[in-house]
Amino acid sequence: MVLAACAVGSGLPGHAQNEAPFAYTWKEAYFPSFDGTRLHADILRDPAASPNAKQPVILTVSPYTNHASQAPPDYWPLQEGPSNRFFDFLEQSHALARGYTYVIVDLRGFGGSAGCTDWGGPGEQGDVKAAVEWAGSQPWSNGRVGVFGKSYDGWTGLMAIANRPKHLAAVVSMEPVYDGYRYLYNNGVRFQNVFVTPALFVVNDATPGGIADTPEYLLNGTSPNAACYVLDYVGQQNDDDESAFWQDRELIRKSRGATTPLFLTQGFLESNTLPDGAFSYFNGLAGPKWAWFGQWDHVRGYEKVDDEFAVGRDGFLAEAMRFFDRFVKGLPRSNAPIEDDPSIVVQSIDGRFRSERSWPPADATLLTTKLRVGSYTDNANNYGDSGNEGNGKLRIWSVSQPLRTPARLAGEPVFHASLSTLVPHANLVANVYDIDPKGRTLMISRGAMLLRSAGEQTVSLRMYGQDWLLPAGHRVGVTISGANSEWWQHIQTETDVVVKGATIDLPFLRIERTGFLHGTATPRLESVRKNETFSEAASTLSSAATTFVLPSAMQRPATAPPAPSKPGPAARGDRLPATGVPAEPLLALSALAAAAATGAWRRRA
């Protein structure tokens, strides 16, 4: 690092800027977090704005904004200037030219910020609160801060909501994490990324800045963090969501009743930040809120794939800027008519979009079916998105009669079972499928649970939410097994689990939806249809015939979709009552100690 510092002073040529197709002025600043940790900020403004003209602030707080990019292969030490992570947002939204200041703050341990990374814990949450308070109190700020991000820096937006800094005006959060535990586990069962993802963050944290960065930036980015990594890793590998480590990182209950305006996106077909807890989180907020829910993967709301919008429709950035104009810039409704946009945009599995006043919709009715029972072997050999012909002990099928009329499933299925195990830590997985008349099968929803104790027990499992139109003639299938090994990393017990009784609650709409918005099927939806549809053996399906409680024909709508009901109390987000109420989160944050920005403005074109 001494060589890098000397190179900065020598004025060596060849530093490649993080170029942008728009003009901006840029300066850096450092300020203390709640515990004194030095945080680094990049501040971008329109060149036409005077340096201290008071502007609304759009803020991103992130682990991904190192000046020299992230870990290899993206890392390039000759780059200089602010991170280009959201240059696409600035280019397409024209946010700087519209009078916003854009601020990027590195989370502790990343980029130019000092300190110990702690994976969404009290330190990072304190950084987010401190960043909002600092940005809102600067002479170039109007005192109102909107937080913007996707994925991890979508998570930091939700951290801001949970911790309620006084300068926080609004949050746009795309595909975020709602609960750190749920990102790595589903009710005790590990996801495939439980080891790899934490390791990648260690590499990212240890990545230094670029050759053109200041000595403080380089020193902060390379400070020893071995103890932090160990503490994080030990906490991350604890599969008990009641541990202090995970309770500190649960935002669903902590955010309940918060009034900060939110604009959220969540893909039903996510393979990264899953919809586990998304709808409980959204419905628990008490402030103005908008959302896009649909058939996409881990993408930005305005991202394109092969020149087509990855979420299946345009208009996201226009709506996001109406949202920011209304709540961060403070424009009247006549100039920023976000209230005229649908509060919730939903894309169903048929690719069509519609507006809803709540999700799950108010007319969603749970219909309960008694499922077939039996036993399965907990050997991790089952795959949820493919057939397993000839392996009858791997899963227990229940298959409905054909639907007489189309039915729309919208919400989160809930599976209940009474069962017995010989040993603790056996695996339980439930899946719901759409089966067409030819036996072609596609998964609707899934959920997993670790059976921590041996013996007789009763369990309830809330599964992932979906919005799914089932055509007439299709059947509903449900499986009970010990694994979806394409999804989770199961540690098998090689014993049999006996299912003595089981039911499934399926949410079906009573009212037909007949009005639709513009939009098309997404690339992710087309991929799922092509690659995850499988043909189950006709003999397996016929032998599993079960009389399901299926909905009557949907009623023709007489009025707009039903209004949402007020959300009721929740224990740890959307946890089912049978699992108990955990202790309150342990997070406690100190007040912000503000500091003045340093450095001179630099122009970048």
C-alpha positions in Angstrom: 0.0 0.0 0.0 3.0 2.3 0.4 3.7 2.0 -3.3 0.2 2.9 -4.1 0.3 6.0 -1.9 3.5 7.1 -3.5 2.1 6.6 -7.0 -0.8 8.9 -6.2 1.7 11.6 -5.3 3.8 11.1 -8.4 1.0 11.9 -10.8 1.6 8.7 -12.8 -0.4 8.7 -16.1 -2.9 6.0 -17.2 -5.6 6.3 -14.5 -8.9 5.3 -16.2 -11.8 7.3 -14.9 -15.2 5.7 -14.1 -16.6 7.4 -17.1 -20.2 8.5 -17.4 -22.4 9.7 -20.2 -23.4 12.8 -18.2 -21.5 15.6 -16.6 -21.0 15.9 -12.8 -18.9 17.5 -10.2 -17.5 15.2 -7.5 -15.8 15.4 -4.1 -15.1 13.0 -1.3 -15.7 13.4 2.4 -15.2 11.5 5.6 -17.5 11.6 8.6 -17.9 9.5 11.8 -20.5 6.8 12.3 -22.3 6.4 15.6 -19.3 4.7 17.2 -16.7 6.9 15.7 -15.8 4.7 12.7 -14.7 6.8 9.8 -17.0 6.4 6.8 -16.2 7.5 3.3 -18.6 9.4 1.0 -18.6 10.4 -2.7 -20.8 13.4 -3.5 -22.0 14.0 -7.1 -23.8 17.1 -8.3 -24.7 18.8 -11.6 -21.9 21.2 -12.8 -24.5 23.9 -13.2 -25.4 23.8 -9.5 -23.5 26.1 -7.1 -21.5 24.1 -4.6 -23.7 24.9 -1.6 -27.1 25.2 -3.3 -29.4 23.3 -1.1 -30.7 20.2 -3.0 -32.6 17.0 -2.1 -30.3 14.1 -1.7 -30.5 10.6 -3.1 -28.2 8.3 -1.1 -26.8 4.8 -1.7 -25.1 3.1 1.2 -23.3 0.0 -0.1 -20.5 -2.6 0.2 -20.2 -2.5 -3.6 -18.9 1.0 -4.2 -15.1 0.7 -4.1 -13.5 3.2 -6.5 -11.6 0.3 -8.1 -14.8 -1.8 -8.4 -15.4 -5.1 -6.5 -13.2 -8.1 -6.2 -11.7 -9.8 -9.2 -12.5 -10.1 -12.1 -14.0 -6.6 -11.8 -11.2 -5.0 -9.8 -9.1 -2.6 -11.7 -6.6 -0.5 -9.6 -6.1 2.1 -12.4 -9.7 3.3 -12.2 -10.4 6.6 -10.4 -13.4 8.5 -9.4 -16.6 7.5 -7.8 -18.1 4.0 -8.2 -20.2 3.6 -11.4 -22.5 1.1 -9.8 -25.6 3.3 -10.3 -24.4 5.5 -13.2 -27.1 3.8 -15.3 -29.7 5.2 -12.8 -28.2 8.7 -12.9 -28.0 8.6 -16.7 -31.5 7.4 -17.4 -33.2 9.4 -14.6 -31.3 12.6 -15.2 -31.4 13.0 -11.4 -28.4 15.4 -11.2 -29.8 17.7 -13.9 -33.2 17.5 -12.2 -31.7 19.1 -9.1 -30.7 16.2 -6.9 -27.3 15.6 -5.2 -26.3 11.9 -5.3 -24.2 10.6 -2.4 -22.5 7.2 -2.1 -21.4 6.0 1.3 -19.3 2.9 1.8 -20.4 0.6 4.6 -17.8 0.0 7.3 -14.9 -2.1 6.1 -15.6 -1.6 2.4 -14.3 0.9 -0.1 -12.8 3.9 1.7 -14.6 3.3 5.0 -12.8 2.0 8.1 -14.1 -0.5 10.6 -15.4 -4.1 10.8 -18.0 -5.4 8.4 -20.8 -7.1 10.2 -23.3 -8.4 7.6 -26.3 -6.2 8.2 -25.8 -6.0 12.0 -25.7 -3.1 14.5 -22.6 -1.6 13.0 -23.9 -1.4 9.4 -27.3 -0.3 10.6 -25.7 2.4 12.6 -23.7 3.4 9.5 -26.9 3.8 7.4 -28.5 5.9 10.1 -25.4 8.0 10.4 -25.1 8.4 6.6 -28.7 9.7 6.3 -28.2 12.1 9.2 -24.9 13.4 7.8 -26.2 13.8 4.3 -29.3 15.6 5.5 -27.3 18.1 7.6 -24.8 19.3 5.0 -24.9 22.9 3.7 -25.7 21.5 0.2 -28.7 19.5 1.4 -32.3 20.5 1.8 -32.5 18.2 4.8 -34.4 15.5 3.0 -32.7 12.2 2.0 -34.0 9.4 -0.2 -32.2 6.1 -0.1 -31.8 4.1 -3.3 -30.4 0.7 -4.0 -30.7 -2.9 -5.1 -29.9 -6.2 -3.4 -27.5 -5.4 -0.5 -27.8 -1.7 -0.9 -31.6 -2.3 -1.2 -31.2 -4.0 2.3 -29.5 -0.8 3.6 -32.6 1.2 2.5 -34.7 -1.1 4.7 -32.1 -0.6 7.5 -32.8 3.1 7.3 -36.5 2.6 7.6 -36.0 0.3 10.6 -33.8 2.8 12.4 -35.8 5.9 11.6 -33.2 8.7 11.1 -34.8 12.1 11.2 -33.6 13.2 7.7 -35.0 10.1 6.0 -37.7 11.1 3.5 -38.2 8.0 1.3 -36.7 4.7 0.2 -36.5 3.0 -3.2 -35.5 -0.6 -2.6 -35.1 -3.1 -5.4 -34.9 -6.8 -4.6 -33.7 -6.3 -1.0 -33.0 -8.6 2.0 -35.7 -8.4 4.7 -34.0 -10.6 7.3 -30.4 -11.6 7.2 -31.2 -15.1 8.4 -33.7 -15.7 5.6 -31.0 -14.9 3.0 -29.0 -17.9 4.1 -31.6 -20.2 5.7 -35.2 -21.3 5.3 -36.4 -22.4 8.8 -33.1 -23.9 9.7 -32.3 -25.5 6.2 -29.2 -23.9 4.6 -29.3 -22.5 1.1 -26.6 -23.5 -1.3 -24.8 -20.2 -0.9 -24.4 -20.4 2.9 -20.6 -20.8 2.7 -19.7 -19.2 -0.6 -21.5 -15.9 -0.3 -19.9 -15.0 3.1 -16.5 -15.8 1.7 -17.1 -13.6 -1.3 -17.9 -10.7 1.0 -14.6 -11.2 2.9 -12.8 -11.0 -0.5 -14.8 -7.9 -1.4 -14.1 -6.3 2.0 -10.3 -6.9 1.7 -10.1 -5.4 -1.8 -8.1 -2.2 -1.8 -8.9 1.0 -3.6 -7.3 2.2 -6.7 -3.8 3.7 -7.3 -5.3 7.2 -7.5 -7.0 7.1 -4.2 -5.9 9.0 -1.1 -3.8 7.5 1.6 -6.8 7.5 4.0 -9.0 5.8 1.5 -6.3 3.1 1.0 -5.6 2.7 4.7 -9.3 2.3 5.6 -9.9 -0.2 2.8 -7.0 -2.5 3.9 -7.2 -2.3 7.7 -7.0 -5.7 9.3 -10.4 -7.3 9.7 -9.6 -10.9 10.5 -11.5 -10.8 13.8 -14.5 -9.3 12.1 -14.5 -12.1 9.5 -14.4 -14.8 12.2 -17.2 -13.3 14.2 -19.4 -12.8 11.1 -18.7 -16.4 9.9 -19.5 -17.9 13.2 -22.8 -16.0 13.4 -23.7 -16.8 9.8 -23.2 -20.5 10.3 -25.6 -20.6 13.3 -28.9 -22.1 11.9 -30.9 -20.8 14.9 -32.8 -17.7 13.9 -33.4 -16.9 17.7 -29.7 -16.3 18.2 -28.6 -12.8 19.1 -26.6 -12.6 15.8 -29.7 -13.2 13.7 -32.1 -11.2 15.9 -30.0 -8.1 15.3 -30.4 -8.6 11.6 -34.2 -9.1 11.4 -36.0 -6.0 10.0 -39.5 -7.2 9.5 -40.8 -6.8 13.0 -38.5 -3.9 13.8 -39.9 -1.9 10.8 -43.6 -2.6 11.6 -45.5 0.6 11.8 -42.8 2.7 10.2 -44.2 5.6 8.2 -41.3 6.3 5.7 -42.6 6.2 2.1 -41.3 3.1 0.3 -41.2 2.0 -3.4 -40.3 -1.7 -3.5 -39.6 -4.3 -6.1 -39.7 -8.1 -5.5 -39.5 -10.9 -8.0 -41.5 -14.0 -7.4 -38.9 -16.0 -9.4 -35.9 -14.6 -7.5 -32.9 -17.0 -7.1 -30.9 -14.6 -4.9 -32.9 -12.3 -2.5 -36.0 -14.5 -2.2 -39.6 -13.3 -1.5 -39.4 -14.9 2.0 -40.8 -12.2 4.3 -41.3 -9.7 1.6 -45.1 -9.3 1.9 -45.2 -9.4 5.7 -42.6 -6.6 5.6 -44.5 -4.5 3.1 -47.9 -5.0 4.7 -46.5 -4.1 8.1 -45.5 -0.6 7.1 -47.8 2.2 7.9 -46.6 4.9 5.5 -47.2 5.6 1.8 -46.0 2.6 -0.2 -45.8 1.4 -3.7 -44.5 -1.9 -5.1 -43.9 -3.9 -8.2 -44.2 -7.7 -7.7 -43.7 -10.0 -10.7 -42.1 -12.9 -12.6 -38.4 -11.7 -12.6 -35.1 -12.6 -11.0 -32.5 -10.5 -9.3 -32.7 -7.4 -11.6 -33.1 -3.6 -11.3 -36.5 -2.2 -12.1 -35.2 -0.5 -15.2 -32.6 -3.1 -16.3 -32.7 -4.5 -19.9 -31.9 -8.0 -21.2 -31.4 -8.2 -25.0 -33.0 -4.7 -25.3 -36.1 -5.8 -23.3 -37.0 -4.8 -19.8 -36.0 -7.5 -17.4 -39.2 -6.9 -15.3 -41.4 -7.1 -18.4 -42.5 -3.4 -18.6 -41.1 0.1 -18.8 -41.8 3.1 -16.6 -40.0 2.1 -13.4 -37.6 5.0 -13.4 -40.3 7.5 -14.3 -42.4 6.3 -11.3 -39.3 6.2 -9.0 -38.6 9.8 -9.9 -42.2 10.9 -9.3 -41.8 9.1 -5.9 -38.6 11.0 -5.1 -40.0 14.3 -6.4 -43.0 14.0 -4.2 -41.3 12.9 -0.9 -37.7 14.0 -1.2 -37.9 17.1 -3.4 -41.2 17.9 -1.7 -43.2 18.8 -4.8 -47.0 19.0 -4.6 -49.0 16.2 -6.1 -49.9 18.2 -9.2 -46.2 18.2 -10.1 -45.3 14.8 -8.8 -48.4 12.6 -9.2 -47.1 9.4 -7.6 -50.5 9.0 -5.9 -52.0 8.5 -9.4 -49.8 5.4 -10.0 -51.1 2.0 -8.9 -50.1 1.3 -5.3 -49.2 -2.2 -6.3 -48.3 -3.6 -9.7 -48.5 -7.4 -10.0 -47.4 -9.7 -12.8 -48.9 -13.1 -12.8 -47.4 -16.3 -14.2 -49.3 -15.7 -17.5 -47.0 -12.7 -18.0 -49.8 -10.1 -17.7 -49.7 -7.1 -15.3 -52.5 -5.6 -13.3 -52.9 -3.2 -10.4 -54.0 -4.2 -6.9 -54.7 -2.3 -3.8 -53.1 -4.9 -1.6 -51.1 -8.1 -2.0 -52.1 -10.7 -1.2 -55.4 -9.3 -2.5 -58.2 -8.8 0.0 -60.4 -11.3 -1.8 -57.8 -14.1 -1.4 -59.5 -17.0 0.4 -57.6 -19.9 2.0 -59.0 -23.3 0.9 -57.7 -26.2 3.0 -57.2 -29.7 1.6 -56.3 -32.8 3.4 -53.2 -34.4 1.8 -52.1 -38.0 1.4 -49.8 -39.3 4.1 -47.0 -41.9 4.3 -43.3 -41.7 4.8 -40.2 -40.4 3.0 -36.5 -41.0 3.3 -34.5 -38.1 4.5 -31.5 -38.7 2.1 -31.2 -35.4 0.1 -31.8 -37.2 -3.2 -35.0 -35.4 -4.1 -35.1 -32.5 -6.6 -38.1 -30.2 -6.5 -37.9 -28.9 -10.1 -37.5 -32.3 -11.8 -39.1 -35.7 -11.9 -37.9 -38.6 -9.7 -39.5 -41.6 -11.4 -39.0 -44.9 -9.6 -38.1 -43.2 -6.4 -41.4 -43.4 -4.5 -39.8 -43.1 -1.1 -38.4 -39.7 -2.0 -41.7 -37.8 -1.9 -45.4 -38.2 -1.1 -47.6 -36.8 -3.9 -51.1 -35.5 -3.7 -52.8 -34.5 -7.0 -56.1 -32.7 -7.3 -58.9 -33.3 -9.7 -58.8 -31.1 -12.9 -60.0 -27.6 -12.4 -63.4 -27.0 -14.1 -62.7 -23.2 -14.5 -59.6 -21.1 -14.4 -58.4 -20.3 -10.9 -56.0 -17.6 -9.7 -53.7 -18.5 -6.7 -52.4 -15.3 -5.1 -50.6 -15.3 -1.8 -48.5 -17.6 0.4 -49.6 -21.3 0.7 -49.3 -22.7 4.2 -48.5 -26.4 4.9 -49.4 -28.1 8.1 -48.3 -31.6 9.2 -48.2 -34.0 12.2 -45.3 -36.3 11.8 -42.7 -38.4 13.7 -38.9 -38.8 13.3 -36.5 -41.2 14.9 -33.6 -38.7 15.1 -33.4 -34.9 15.4 -32.5 -32.6 12.5 -34.4 -34.4 9.7 -35.5 -32.2 6.7 -39.0 -31.4 5.6 -39.8 -29.8 2.3 -43.3 -29.0 0.8 -43.8 -28.0 -2.8 -46.9 -26.9 -4.8 -47.2 -27.6 -8.5 -49.2 -26.7 -11.6 -49.8 -29.9 -13.7 -51.2 -29.6 -17.2 -53.4 -32.3 -18.9 -50.3 -33.9 -20.4 -48.6 -34.2 -17.0 -46.1 -31.4 -17.6 -45.4 -30.0 -14.2 -44.1 -26.6 -13.0 -43.5 -25.5 -9.4 -45.7 -22.8 -7.9 -44.2 -22.5 -4.4 -41.8 -24.2 -2.1 -40.7 -24.2 1.6 -38.4 -26.1 3.8 -38.0 -26.7 7.6 -35.4 -28.4 9.8 -37.2 -30.7 12.3 -35.0 -30.0 15.2 -36.4 -32.6 17.6 -37.1 -36.3 17.3 -40.4 -37.9 18.0 -44.0 -36.8 17.4 -44.5 -33.2 16.4 -46.8 -30.8 14.7 -45.4 -28.2 12.3 -46.7 -25.3 10.1 -44.7 -24.0 7.2 -45.4 -20.7 5.4 -44.3 -21.1 1.8 -43.1 -18.6 -0.8 -45.7 -16.3 -2.3 -46.8 -16.4 -5.9 -49.4 -15.0 -8.3 -50.4 -17.9 -10.5 -53.3 -18.3 -13.0 -54.2 -22.0 -13.3 -56.1 -22.7 -16.6 -59.2 -25.0 -16.6 -58.2 -28.6 -16.9 -55.0 -28.2 -15.0 -54.4 -29.9 -11.6 -52.7 -28.8 -8.4 -50.0 -31.1 -7.0 -48.4 -31.1 -3.6 -45.4 -33.1 -2.6 -43.9 -33.8 0.9 -40.3 -34.8 1.0 -36.9 -34.3 2.7 -35.1 -32.3 0.0 -35.0 -29.9 -2.9 -31.4 -30.4 -3.4 -31.2 -28.1 -6.4 -32.1 -25.3 -3.9 -31.0 -26.2 -0.4 -27.9 -27.8 1.1 -29.5 -30.6 3.1 -27.6 -32.5 5.7 -29.5 -35.8 5.5 -30.2 -38.2 8.4 -30.8 -41.2 6.2 -33.9 -42.1 8.3 -37.6 -42.2 7.4 -39.9 -39.5 8.4 -43.5 -40.7 8.9 -46.2 -38.2 7.9 -49.4 -39.0 9.9 -51.5 -36.1 8.8 -51.1 -33.1 6.5 -53.0 -30.2 5.0 -52.3 -27.4 2.6 -54.0 -23.9 2.7 -54.0 -22.5 -0.8 -55.0 -18.8 -1.3 -57.4 -18.4 -4.3 -59.1 -15.2 -5.5 -62.9 -15.0 -5.5 -63.1 -12.2 -8.1 -61.8 -12.5 -11.6 -59.3 -9.9 -12.8 -60.3 -8.4 -16.2 -58.3 -5.1 -16.4 -54.6 -5.3 -17.2 -51.6 -3.0 -17.6 -49.0 -2.9 -20.3 -46.2 -5.4 -20.1 -45.0 -8.8 -21.4 -43.5 -12.0 -20.1 -40.0 -11.6 -18.6 -36.8 -13.4 -19.7 -36.8 -15.1 -16.3 -40.3 -16.4 -16.8 -39.5 -17.7 -20.2 -36.5 -19.5 -18.8 -38.4 -21.1 -16.0 -41.1 -22.3 -18.4 -38.5 -23.8 -20.7 -36.0 -25.2 -18.2 -38.0 -26.0 -15.0 -41.0 -27.8 -16.5 -40.8 -31.5 -16.1 -43.0 -34.5 -16.9 -44.0 -36.6 -13.9 -44.9 -40.2 -14.6 -48.6 -40.7 -15.3 -48.7 -43.6 -12.9 -47.3 -41.5 -10.1 -49.9 -38.8 -10.7 -52.9 -41.2 -11.0 -52.0 -43.1 -7.9 -51.8 -39.8 -5.9 -55.3 -38.7 -6.9 -56.8 -36.7 -4.0 -60.0 -34.7 -3.8 -58.9 -31.1 -3.2 -61.0 -28.2 -2.0 -60.9 -26.1 -5.2 -62.4 -22.7 -5.8 -65.7 -22.0 -7.5 -65.7 -20.1 -10.7 -64.4 -16.6 -10.1 -67.0 -13.8 -9.9 -67.1 -11.1 -12.6 -65.9 -7.9 -11.0 -68.5 -5.3 -10.2 -66.1 -2.7 -8.9 -62.4 -2.1 -8.4 -60.4 -4.8 -6.5 -61.2 -4.9 -2.8 -59.5 -2.5 -0.5 -56.8 -4.0 1.8 -57.6 -4.7 5.4 -55.5 -3.3 8.2 -52.6 -5.7 9.0 -52.8 -7.5 12.3 -50.1 -8.1 14.8 -47.1 -10.2 13.8 -44.5 -12.2 15.6 -41.0 -12.0 14.0 -42.4 -10.9 10.7 -44.6 -13.5 9.1 -43.8 -16.4 11.5 -46.8 -18.6 12.2 -48.2 -18.6 15.8 -47.3 -22.2 16.4 -43.6 -21.4 16.4 -43.8 -18.9 19.2 -42.8 -15.3 19.7 -39.1 -14.5 20.0 -37.4 -11.9 22.1 -37.2 -8.3 20.9 -34.2 -7.5 18.6 -31.1 -6.6 20.5 -30.2 -3.6 18.2 -29.5 -0.3 20.0 -27.9 2.5 18.1 -26.2 5.7 19.4 -27.0 9.2 18.1 -25.1 10.5 15.1 -22.1 12.8 15.6 -22.0 15.0 12.5 -18.9 16.2 10.8 -18.3 18.7 8.0 -17.4 17.4 4.5 -13.8 17.8 3.4 -12.2 17.9 0.0 -12.7 20.0 -3.1 -15.2 19.5 -5.9 -13.9 17.8 -9.1 -15.6 17.9 -12.4 -16.2 14.6 -14.3 -17.8 14.5 -17.7 
